[in-house]
Protein backbone atom coordinates (compact mmCIF):
# COMPACT_ATOMS: atom_id res chain seq x y z
CA UNK A 1 0.00 0.00 0.00
CA UNK A 2 1.12 3.49 -0.73
CA UNK A 3 1.62 4.58 2.84
CA UNK A 4 3.97 1.64 3.37
CA UNK A 5 6.67 2.95 1.11
CA UNK A 6 8.15 5.67 3.28
CA UNK A 7 8.99 3.86 6.52
CA UNK A 8 10.32 0.52 5.33
CA UNK A 9 13.76 -0.33 6.61
CA UNK A 10 15.80 -2.95 4.83
CA UNK A 11 15.48 -6.58 5.92
CA UNK A 12 18.45 -7.86 3.92
CA UNK A 13 20.25 -9.22 6.96
CA UNK A 14 17.27 -11.29 7.97
CA UNK A 15 16.75 -12.56 4.42
CA UNK A 16 20.29 -13.91 4.25
CA UNK A 17 19.89 -15.49 7.67
CA UNK A 18 16.77 -17.35 6.50
CA UNK A 19 18.56 -18.41 3.33
CA UNK A 20 21.34 -19.83 5.49
CA UNK A 21 18.84 -21.77 7.63
CA UNK A 22 17.04 -23.16 4.55
CA UNK A 23 20.35 -24.21 3.00
CA UNK A 24 21.51 -25.97 6.15
CA UNK A 25 18.21 -27.87 6.43
CA UNK A 26 18.44 -28.92 2.76
CA UNK A 27 22.05 -30.06 3.18
CA UNK A 28 21.10 -32.10 6.25
CA UNK A 29 18.22 -33.68 4.28
CA UNK A 30 20.42 -34.58 1.32
CA UNK A 31 23.16 -35.87 3.62
CA UNK A 32 20.71 -38.11 5.51
CA UNK A 33 19.19 -39.23 2.22
CA UNK A 34 22.56 -40.35 0.91
CA UNK A 35 24.03 -42.07 3.95
CA UNK A 36 20.68 -43.34 5.34
CA UNK A 37 21.86 -44.07 8.91
CA UNK A 38 20.90 -47.63 9.83
CA UNK A 39 19.37 -46.85 13.22
CA UNK A 40 17.05 -44.24 11.68
CA UNK A 41 15.91 -46.66 9.00
CA UNK A 42 15.37 -49.53 11.43
CA UNK A 43 13.46 -47.56 14.05
CA UNK A 44 9.76 -47.31 13.29
CA UNK A 45 7.59 -44.60 14.81
CA UNK A 46 3.82 -44.66 14.19
CA UNK A 47 4.16 -47.16 11.31
CA UNK A 48 6.78 -45.12 9.46
CA UNK A 49 10.57 -45.12 9.47
CA UNK A 50 12.07 -42.54 11.82
CA UNK A 51 14.17 -41.23 8.91
CA UNK A 52 11.00 -40.43 6.95
CA UNK A 53 9.55 -38.61 9.96
CA UNK A 54 12.72 -36.54 10.17
CA UNK A 55 12.44 -35.66 6.47
CA UNK A 56 8.82 -34.59 6.86
CA UNK A 57 9.47 -32.51 9.98
CA UNK A 58 12.45 -30.78 8.31
CA UNK A 59 10.26 -30.08 5.27
CA UNK A 60 7.53 -28.49 7.38
CA UNK A 61 10.18 -26.46 9.14
CA UNK A 62 11.41 -25.20 5.77
CA UNK A 63 7.84 -24.46 4.69
CA UNK A 64 7.37 -22.42 7.86
CA UNK A 65 10.42 -20.27 7.08
CA UNK A 66 9.40 -19.73 3.47
CA UNK A 67 5.86 -18.71 4.40
CA UNK A 68 6.64 -16.66 7.47
CA UNK A 69 9.76 -14.90 6.30
CA UNK A 70 9.84 -14.87 2.49
CA UNK A 71 6.09 -14.49 2.02
CA UNK A 72 5.86 -12.09 4.99
CA UNK A 73 3.09 -14.04 6.64
CA UNK A 74 4.34 -12.82 10.03
CA UNK A 75 3.52 -9.26 8.97
CA UNK A 76 -0.08 -10.00 7.98
CA UNK A 77 -3.01 -9.56 10.32
CA UNK A 78 -4.10 -12.46 12.50
CA UNK A 79 -7.30 -12.82 10.48
CA UNK A 80 -5.61 -13.26 7.11
CA UNK A 81 -2.96 -15.53 8.57
CA UNK A 82 -5.51 -17.84 10.15
CA UNK A 83 -7.82 -17.81 7.13
CA UNK A 84 -4.97 -19.08 4.96
CA UNK A 85 -2.87 -21.26 7.25
CA UNK A 86 -5.52 -22.98 9.35
CA UNK A 87 -7.71 -23.76 6.35
CA UNK A 88 -4.79 -25.36 4.56
CA UNK A 89 -3.53 -27.31 7.56
CA UNK A 90 -6.97 -28.65 8.50
CA UNK A 91 -7.94 -29.75 4.98
CA UNK A 92 -4.53 -31.22 4.17
CA UNK A 93 -4.39 -33.24 7.40
CA UNK A 94 -7.89 -34.55 6.79
CA UNK A 95 -7.13 -35.49 3.18
CA UNK A 96 -3.88 -37.22 4.08
CA UNK A 97 -5.52 -39.13 6.89
CA UNK A 98 -8.36 -40.58 4.81
CA UNK A 99 -6.27 -41.34 1.72
CA UNK A 100 -3.40 -43.01 3.55
CA UNK A 101 -5.77 -45.07 5.66
CA UNK A 102 -7.52 -46.22 2.52
CA UNK A 103 -4.21 -46.94 0.78
CA UNK A 104 -3.09 -49.09 3.68
CA UNK A 105 -6.39 -50.97 3.57
CA UNK A 106 -5.99 -51.72 -0.15
CA UNK A 107 -2.47 -52.94 0.56
CA UNK A 108 -3.80 -55.37 3.17
CA UNK A 109 -6.39 -56.65 0.69
CA UNK A 110 -3.70 -57.25 -1.93
CA UNK A 111 -1.46 -58.96 0.61
CA UNK A 112 -4.23 -61.20 1.85
CA UNK A 113 -4.16 -62.86 -1.56
CA UNK A 114 -7.76 -62.34 -2.59
CA UNK A 115 -6.43 -60.94 -5.80
CA UNK A 116 -3.56 -62.37 -7.79
CA UNK A 117 -1.34 -59.68 -9.22
CA UNK A 118 2.21 -61.04 -9.31
CA UNK A 119 2.18 -63.33 -12.32
CA UNK B 1 -2.25 5.27 -11.30
CA UNK B 2 -4.97 3.67 -9.23
CA UNK B 3 -4.93 0.38 -11.09
CA UNK B 4 -3.15 -1.72 -8.50
CA UNK B 5 -4.20 -0.05 -5.28
CA UNK B 6 -7.96 0.06 -5.29
CA UNK B 7 -9.52 3.11 -3.72
CA UNK B 8 -13.25 3.19 -3.31
CA UNK B 9 -13.66 6.62 -1.69
CA UNK B 10 -15.15 4.87 1.30
CA UNK B 11 -12.00 5.00 3.41
CA UNK B 12 -13.54 7.20 6.07
CA UNK B 13 -16.97 5.55 6.10
CA UNK B 14 -16.78 2.78 8.66
CA UNK B 15 -20.24 1.42 7.86
CA UNK B 16 -19.89 2.01 4.12
CA UNK B 17 -17.05 -0.33 3.30
CA UNK B 18 -14.36 1.76 4.93
CA UNK B 19 -13.17 -1.04 7.19
CA UNK B 20 -10.19 -3.10 6.18
CA UNK B 21 -10.06 -5.78 8.85
CA UNK B 22 -7.28 -7.74 7.10
CA UNK B 23 -5.26 -4.59 6.33
CA UNK B 24 -4.20 -5.99 2.98
CA UNK B 25 -4.94 -4.64 -0.46
CA UNK B 26 -7.47 -6.49 -2.59
CA UNK B 27 -4.83 -7.87 -4.96
CA UNK B 28 -2.57 -9.18 -2.25
CA UNK B 29 -5.42 -10.80 -0.37
CA UNK B 30 -6.68 -12.50 -3.50
CA UNK B 31 -3.16 -13.71 -4.27
CA UNK B 32 -3.14 -15.33 -0.84
CA UNK B 33 -6.46 -17.04 -1.45
CA UNK B 34 -5.33 -18.19 -4.88
CA UNK B 35 -2.23 -19.64 -3.27
CA UNK B 36 -4.38 -21.37 -0.67
CA UNK B 37 -6.52 -23.04 -3.33
CA UNK B 38 -3.47 -23.96 -5.40
CA UNK B 39 -1.83 -25.41 -2.30
CA UNK B 40 -4.89 -27.60 -1.81
CA UNK B 41 -4.67 -28.76 -5.43
CA UNK B 42 -1.05 -29.81 -4.95
CA UNK B 43 -1.93 -31.45 -1.65
CA UNK B 44 -4.60 -33.42 -3.46
CA UNK B 45 -2.01 -34.70 -5.93
CA UNK B 46 0.56 -35.50 -3.28
CA UNK B 47 -2.02 -37.22 -1.08
CA UNK B 48 -3.12 -39.31 -4.07
CA UNK B 49 0.54 -40.18 -4.59
CA UNK B 50 0.69 -41.20 -0.93
CA UNK B 51 -2.40 -43.36 -1.41
CA UNK B 52 -0.83 -45.24 -4.32
CA UNK B 53 2.42 -45.58 -2.52
CA UNK B 54 0.77 -47.03 0.58
CA UNK B 55 -1.11 -49.38 -1.69
CA UNK B 56 2.19 -50.69 -3.09
CA UNK B 57 4.27 -49.98 -0.01
CA UNK B 58 6.37 -53.14 -0.37
CA UNK B 59 7.09 -52.80 -4.09
CA UNK B 60 7.52 -49.07 -4.75
CA UNK B 61 10.55 -48.08 -6.89
CA UNK B 62 13.61 -46.80 -5.03
CA UNK B 63 14.06 -43.14 -6.03
CA UNK B 64 17.83 -43.28 -5.55
CA UNK B 65 18.06 -45.84 -8.35
CA UNK B 66 15.83 -43.85 -10.68
CA UNK B 67 17.28 -40.35 -10.33
CA UNK B 68 21.00 -40.93 -10.13
CA UNK B 69 22.31 -38.86 -13.02
CA UNK B 70 24.45 -35.77 -12.93
CA UNK B 71 25.39 -33.67 -15.99
CA UNK B 72 28.79 -34.55 -17.48
CA UNK B 73 29.21 -37.46 -15.09
CA UNK B 74 28.01 -40.18 -17.37
CA UNK B 75 27.66 -43.59 -15.81
CA UNK B 76 28.48 -42.33 -12.33
CA UNK B 77 25.93 -43.29 -9.71
CA UNK B 78 25.09 -39.90 -8.17
CA UNK B 79 21.73 -40.15 -6.43
CA UNK B 80 20.18 -36.93 -5.16
CA UNK B 81 23.01 -34.57 -6.04
CA UNK B 82 21.33 -33.08 -9.06
CA UNK B 83 17.95 -32.64 -7.45
CA UNK B 84 19.65 -31.09 -4.42
CA UNK B 85 21.30 -28.62 -6.78
CA UNK B 86 17.93 -27.85 -8.38
CA UNK B 87 16.45 -27.24 -4.93
CA UNK B 88 19.24 -24.81 -4.14
CA UNK B 89 18.71 -22.95 -7.39
CA UNK B 90 15.02 -22.55 -6.63
CA UNK B 91 15.60 -21.48 -3.02
CA UNK B 92 18.20 -19.02 -4.21
CA UNK B 93 15.84 -17.55 -6.80
CA UNK B 94 13.35 -17.17 -3.95
CA UNK B 95 15.99 -15.23 -2.03
CA UNK B 96 16.66 -12.87 -4.94
CA UNK B 97 12.89 -12.42 -5.30
CA UNK B 98 12.48 -11.43 -1.66
CA UNK B 99 15.46 -9.08 -2.07
CA UNK B 100 13.67 -7.51 -5.04
CA UNK B 101 10.53 -7.04 -2.93
CA UNK B 102 12.67 -5.52 -0.18
CA UNK B 103 14.32 -3.14 -2.65
CA UNK B 104 10.86 -2.27 -3.97
CA UNK B 105 9.75 -1.20 -0.51
CA UNK B 106 12.60 1.28 -0.53
CA UNK B 107 11.78 2.44 -4.06
CA UNK B 108 15.17 1.40 -5.43
CA UNK B 109 14.35 0.68 -9.06
CA UNK B 110 17.87 -0.39 -10.12
CA UNK B 111 18.14 -2.96 -7.36
CA UNK B 112 14.69 -4.36 -8.15
CA UNK B 113 15.76 -4.81 -11.78
CA UNK B 114 18.94 -6.68 -10.85
CA UNK B 115 17.28 -8.98 -8.34
CA UNK B 116 14.33 -9.76 -10.59
CA UNK B 117 16.73 -10.56 -13.41
CA UNK B 118 18.49 -13.18 -11.28
CA UNK B 119 15.15 -14.59 -10.17
CA UNK B 120 14.11 -15.13 -13.79
CA UNK B 121 17.46 -16.75 -14.63
CA UNK B 122 17.12 -19.10 -11.63
CA UNK B 123 13.62 -20.07 -12.72
CA UNK B 124 14.76 -20.83 -16.25
CA UNK B 125 17.66 -22.98 -15.02
CA UNK B 126 15.24 -24.87 -12.82
CA UNK B 127 12.76 -25.59 -15.63
CA UNK B 128 15.66 -26.71 -17.84
CA UNK B 129 16.92 -29.04 -15.13
CA UNK B 130 13.46 -30.49 -14.75
CA UNK B 131 13.36 -31.20 -18.48
CA UNK B 132 16.72 -32.94 -18.26
CA UNK B 133 15.47 -35.04 -15.35
CA UNK B 134 12.44 -36.04 -17.42
CA UNK B 135 14.65 -36.94 -20.37
CA UNK B 136 16.75 -39.32 -18.27
CA UNK B 137 13.68 -40.93 -16.76
CA UNK B 138 11.96 -41.38 -20.14
CA UNK B 139 15.10 -42.80 -21.71
CA UNK B 140 15.79 -45.23 -18.88
CA UNK B 141 19.07 -46.89 -18.23
CA UNK B 142 19.27 -50.69 -17.98
CA UNK B 143 15.92 -51.78 -19.37
CA UNK B 144 13.75 -54.50 -17.86
CA UNK B 145 11.26 -57.24 -18.66
CA UNK B 146 7.56 -56.96 -17.99
CA UNK B 147 5.38 -59.89 -16.95
CA UNK B 148 1.83 -60.71 -17.88
CA UNK B 149 0.61 -59.23 -14.60
CA UNK B 150 2.44 -55.96 -15.29
CA UNK B 151 5.28 -56.69 -12.89
CA UNK B 152 8.80 -55.54 -13.68
CA UNK B 153 11.73 -57.97 -13.65
CA UNK B 154 15.20 -56.44 -13.68
CA UNK B 155 18.55 -58.14 -14.20
CA UNK B 156 21.42 -58.17 -11.74
CA UNK B 157 24.72 -60.01 -11.49
CA UNK B 158 25.62 -62.19 -8.50
CA UNK B 159 26.89 -59.17 -6.57
CA UNK B 160 23.61 -57.32 -7.03
CA UNK B 161 24.85 -54.80 -9.63
CA UNK B 162 22.39 -54.03 -12.39
CA UNK B 163 22.91 -55.60 -15.79
CA UNK B 164 21.61 -53.89 -18.92
CA UNK B 165 19.58 -55.63 -21.60
CA UNK B 166 22.31 -55.06 -24.18
CA UNK B 167 24.68 -57.23 -22.15
CA UNK B 168 22.22 -60.10 -22.09
CA UNK B 169 20.51 -60.20 -25.47
CA UNK B 170 21.74 -62.53 -28.18
CA UNK B 171 20.53 -60.94 -31.37
CA UNK B 172 18.65 -63.15 -33.77
CA UNK B 173 19.35 -61.72 -37.20
CA UNK B 174 16.83 -64.03 -38.92
CA UNK B 175 13.78 -62.63 -37.27
CA UNK B 176 14.49 -58.95 -37.80
CA UNK B 177 11.25 -57.07 -37.63
CA UNK B 178 11.09 -53.48 -38.89
CA UNK B 179 9.08 -50.71 -37.36
CA UNK B 180 5.79 -50.35 -39.16
CA UNK B 181 5.32 -46.69 -40.10
CA UNK B 182 2.25 -44.79 -41.16
CA UNK B 183 3.69 -44.25 -44.64
CA UNK B 184 4.28 -47.93 -45.42
CA UNK B 185 0.77 -49.26 -44.90
CA UNK B 186 -2.33 -48.64 -46.89
CA UNK B 187 -4.41 -47.91 -43.79
CA UNK B 188 -2.05 -45.18 -42.58
CA UNK B 189 -1.66 -46.79 -39.22
CA UNK B 190 1.58 -46.92 -37.30
CA UNK B 191 2.51 -49.13 -34.39
CA UNK B 192 4.14 -48.24 -31.07
CA UNK B 193 7.93 -48.02 -31.14
CA UNK B 194 9.50 -51.46 -31.17
CA UNK B 195 11.83 -52.26 -28.30
CA UNK B 196 15.50 -52.73 -29.16
CA UNK B 197 15.34 -56.44 -28.31
CA UNK B 198 12.63 -59.06 -28.41
CA UNK B 199 11.74 -61.14 -25.39
CA UNK B 200 13.10 -64.26 -27.12
CA UNK B 201 16.50 -62.66 -27.63
CA UNK B 202 16.61 -61.87 -23.91
CA UNK B 203 15.53 -65.43 -23.02
CA UNK B 204 18.23 -66.90 -25.25
CA UNK B 205 20.90 -64.68 -23.77
CA UNK B 206 19.76 -65.19 -20.20
CA UNK B 207 19.92 -68.98 -20.55
CA UNK B 208 23.61 -68.69 -21.52
CA UNK B 209 24.60 -66.09 -18.91
CA UNK B 210 24.64 -68.23 -15.80
CA UNK B 211 25.83 -65.45 -13.51
CA UNK B 212 22.83 -63.20 -14.15
CA UNK B 213 19.82 -63.24 -11.83
CA UNK B 214 16.40 -61.59 -11.78
CA UNK B 215 15.39 -58.93 -9.32
CA UNK B 216 11.67 -58.41 -8.63
CA UNK B 217 9.78 -55.31 -7.52
CA UNK B 218 9.16 -56.68 -4.03
CA UNK B 219 11.13 -54.94 -1.28
CA UNK B 220 12.80 -56.92 1.48
CA UNK B 221 12.65 -55.91 5.13
CA UNK B 222 15.91 -53.97 4.58
CA UNK B 223 14.27 -51.91 1.85
CA UNK B 224 16.11 -53.60 -1.00
CA UNK B 225 14.66 -55.38 -4.00
CA UNK B 226 14.30 -59.17 -3.77
CA UNK B 227 16.76 -61.17 -5.89
CA UNK B 228 15.53 -64.55 -7.11
CA UNK B 229 17.56 -67.75 -7.31
CA UNK B 230 18.86 -68.85 -10.71
CA UNK B 231 16.17 -71.54 -11.14
CA UNK B 232 13.39 -69.21 -10.08
CA UNK B 233 14.79 -66.52 -12.41
CA UNK B 234 14.75 -68.89 -15.36
CA UNK B 235 11.23 -70.01 -14.54
CA UNK B 236 9.84 -66.48 -14.28
CA UNK B 237 11.51 -65.32 -17.47
CA UNK B 238 10.22 -68.39 -19.32
CA UNK B 239 6.67 -68.46 -18.00
CA UNK B 240 5.70 -64.92 -17.02
CA UNK B 241 7.70 -62.46 -19.08
CA UNK B 242 5.93 -61.08 -22.12
CA UNK B 243 7.84 -58.00 -23.22
CA UNK B 244 10.70 -55.56 -22.93
CA UNK B 245 10.47 -52.18 -21.20
CA UNK B 246 13.05 -49.49 -21.87
CA UNK B 247 12.64 -46.25 -19.96
CA UNK B 248 9.36 -44.95 -18.69
CA UNK B 249 6.13 -43.56 -20.04
CA UNK B 250 2.58 -43.42 -18.73
CA UNK B 251 1.92 -47.12 -19.35
CA UNK B 252 5.23 -48.86 -18.72
CA UNK B 253 8.07 -48.07 -16.39
CA UNK B 254 11.29 -50.06 -16.28
CA UNK B 255 11.90 -49.00 -12.67
CA UNK B 256 8.71 -50.50 -11.26
CA UNK B 257 5.04 -49.71 -11.10
CA UNK B 258 3.78 -47.35 -13.85
CA UNK B 259 1.97 -45.38 -11.12
CA UNK B 260 5.35 -44.05 -10.02
CA UNK B 261 5.94 -42.66 -13.51
CA UNK B 262 2.36 -41.33 -13.75
CA UNK B 263 2.63 -39.39 -10.53
CA UNK B 264 6.15 -38.22 -11.27
CA UNK B 265 5.20 -36.85 -14.67
CA UNK B 266 1.97 -35.36 -13.43
CA UNK B 267 3.15 -33.70 -10.24
CA UNK B 268 6.56 -32.47 -11.41
CA UNK B 269 4.93 -31.51 -14.69
CA UNK B 270 2.27 -29.47 -12.93
CA UNK B 271 4.91 -27.90 -10.74
CA UNK B 272 7.15 -27.23 -13.74
CA UNK B 273 4.20 -25.54 -15.42
CA UNK B 274 3.83 -23.32 -12.36
CA UNK B 275 7.52 -22.43 -12.53
CA UNK B 276 7.18 -21.69 -16.21
CA UNK B 277 4.16 -19.43 -15.75
CA UNK B 278 5.95 -17.83 -12.79
CA UNK B 279 8.87 -17.01 -15.07
CA UNK B 280 6.51 -15.48 -17.64
CA UNK B 281 4.72 -13.37 -15.01
CA UNK B 282 8.08 -12.34 -13.58
CA UNK B 283 9.23 -11.26 -17.04
CA UNK B 284 6.10 -9.11 -17.49
CA UNK B 285 6.63 -7.41 -14.13
CA UNK B 286 10.36 -7.13 -14.87
CA UNK B 287 9.57 -5.20 -18.06
CA UNK B 288 7.19 -2.97 -16.10
CA UNK B 289 9.90 -2.26 -13.54
CA UNK B 290 12.34 -1.31 -16.31
CA UNK B 291 9.72 0.93 -17.92
CA UNK B 292 9.30 2.65 -14.57
CA UNK B 293 5.62 1.85 -14.18
CA UNK B 294 5.89 1.28 -10.44
CA UNK B 295 8.20 4.25 -10.02
CA UNK B 296 5.38 6.42 -11.38
CA UNK B 297 2.78 4.52 -9.35
CA UNK B 298 4.99 5.18 -6.31
CA UNK B 299 4.67 1.65 -5.02
CA UNK B 300 6.05 -1.73 -5.92
CA UNK B 301 3.22 -3.88 -4.65
CA UNK B 302 3.00 -5.76 -7.95
CA UNK B 303 6.51 -7.06 -7.35
CA UNK B 304 5.34 -8.21 -3.94
CA UNK B 305 2.37 -10.05 -5.43
CA UNK B 306 4.36 -11.95 -8.05
CA UNK B 307 6.88 -12.54 -5.29
CA UNK B 308 4.19 -14.31 -3.28
CA UNK B 309 3.46 -16.56 -6.24
CA UNK B 310 7.13 -17.26 -6.79
CA UNK B 311 7.71 -18.22 -3.15
CA UNK B 312 4.70 -20.49 -3.35
CA UNK B 313 6.30 -22.35 -6.27
CA UNK B 314 9.38 -22.81 -4.11
CA UNK B 315 7.21 -23.94 -1.20
CA UNK B 316 5.57 -26.64 -3.32
CA UNK B 317 8.95 -27.83 -4.57
CA UNK B 318 10.14 -28.33 -1.00
CA UNK B 319 7.34 -30.87 -0.55
CA UNK B 320 7.73 -32.50 -3.97
CA UNK B 321 11.44 -32.90 -3.25
CA UNK B 322 10.72 -34.64 0.06
CA UNK B 323 8.03 -36.98 -1.16
CA UNK B 324 9.55 -37.98 -4.49
CA UNK B 325 13.23 -38.08 -3.70
CA UNK B 326 13.77 -38.44 0.04
CA UNK B 327 10.99 -40.41 1.69
Interface residues (C-beta under 8 A of the other chain):
Chain A: X1 X2 X4 X5 X8 X10 X11 X12 X15 X16 X18 X19 X22 X23 X26 X27 X29 X30 X32 X33 X34 X41 X52 X55 X56 X58 X59 X62 X63 X66 X67 X69 X70 X71 X72 X76 X77 X79 X80 X83 X84 X87 X88 X91 X92 X95 X96 X99 X100 X102 X103 X104 X106 X107 X110 X111 X116 X117 X118 X119
Chain B: X5 X21 X22 X23 X24 X25 X29 X32 X33 X35 X36 X39 X40 X43 X44 X47 X48 X50 X51 X52 X53 X54 X55 X56 X57 X58 X64 X79 X80 X81 X84 X87 X88 X91 X92 X94 X95 X97 X98 X99 X102 X105 X106 X107 X147 X148 X149 X150 X151 X216 X218 X223 X240 X298 X299 X300 X301 X304 X307 X308 X311 X312 X314 X315 X318 X319 X321 X322 X325 X326 X327
